[in-house]
C-alpha cells in the first residue's frame, strides 16, 4: 500500500513548493490604503436641496421608463405568442 513512494514524493513536492501568502490587509496597507492614508473615500460635502430634488426627479423618470419598457415587452410578447398560436392551431 505504499504506492512505490509516489504519494510521499507528492507530499514532499507540495511542502517544498509551498509559498507564504501575504495577508490582504497587509498588502493594502503597503500599497497606501491603510489608516491615515491620503486617499479620501467619502466627501464631507452635503447635497443642497436643489441637487436632492434633481436626483429624485431623475430616479422617478428612470422608474417610469422601466415601467413603460416592461409593459411594452409584455404587450409585444403576448401579440407574438398569439400570432404563433394562431398559425400553429390553424
LINLINLIN-V434755 format. One record per run of one state. SS is the DSSP state (2 for helix, 1 for strand, 0 for the rest). FROM is the first residue (numbers start at 1). LEN is the number of residues. If there is no record, write none. Layout:
ss = (SS SS)
from = (FROM FROM)
len = (LEN LEN)
This chain:
ss = (0 2 0 2 0 2 0)
from = (1 3 17 24 31 49 90)
len = (2 14 7 7 18 41 1)
